[in-house]
């Protein structure tokens, strides 16, 4: 069985069943949902791809996509719009909402299969080349995206605060002296005092509570990210 799991979302049951049957015959795991409201009740992290109809009931596919792309838990899930709306503006709207592809109805199963395969291949390659995300319980630090997520919510840090957190969480348990931190974070800047490090660490601790307590002061030595 293919490890990739796909969610087909369309209010036309016949289309859902056709896509489910054919994609499962190619080895994918496929679930279906008949409305955006149903989708919002699901844990979408188990899916590698969403096939999403645009014209649906109260919440359209575009509106659902916009909701998902603004949710930290789901903003990286690939999606393909499938729709009878094929104007240039509709297509541009779909891509502006983060769509990975756009298929116009009526479609051929071969076309859907080819596009699904291509999007999943790109997504897999992207995951392989992504920089690591450093995590401790509900705290996640994404080095490439320069993003910190705390229990599912984005945290706004200054550049220096982010770089200090990244430096510490990369090597949990290692003690960095204030001089180490200044050399790594402020580099060639002149007249940076130990007090500057302390002030930034204090602000950082407050912003990432309750995980601020993991940034421990080793008296006389410096700071570390303690996971014990």
Buried (B, 14 or more C-beta within 10 A) or exposed (E): EBEBBBBBBBBEEEBBEBBBEBBBEEEBBBBBBBBBEEBBEEEBEEBBBBBBBBBBEEBBBBBBBBBBBEEBEBEBBBBBBBBEBEEEEBBEBBEEBBBBBBBBBEBEBEEBBEBBEEBBEEBBEEEEEEEEEBEBEEBBBBBEEEBBBBEEEEBEBEEBBBBBBBBBBEEBEEBBBBEBBBEEBBEEEEEBEEEBBBEBBEBBBEBBEEBBEBBBEEEEEBBBBBEE
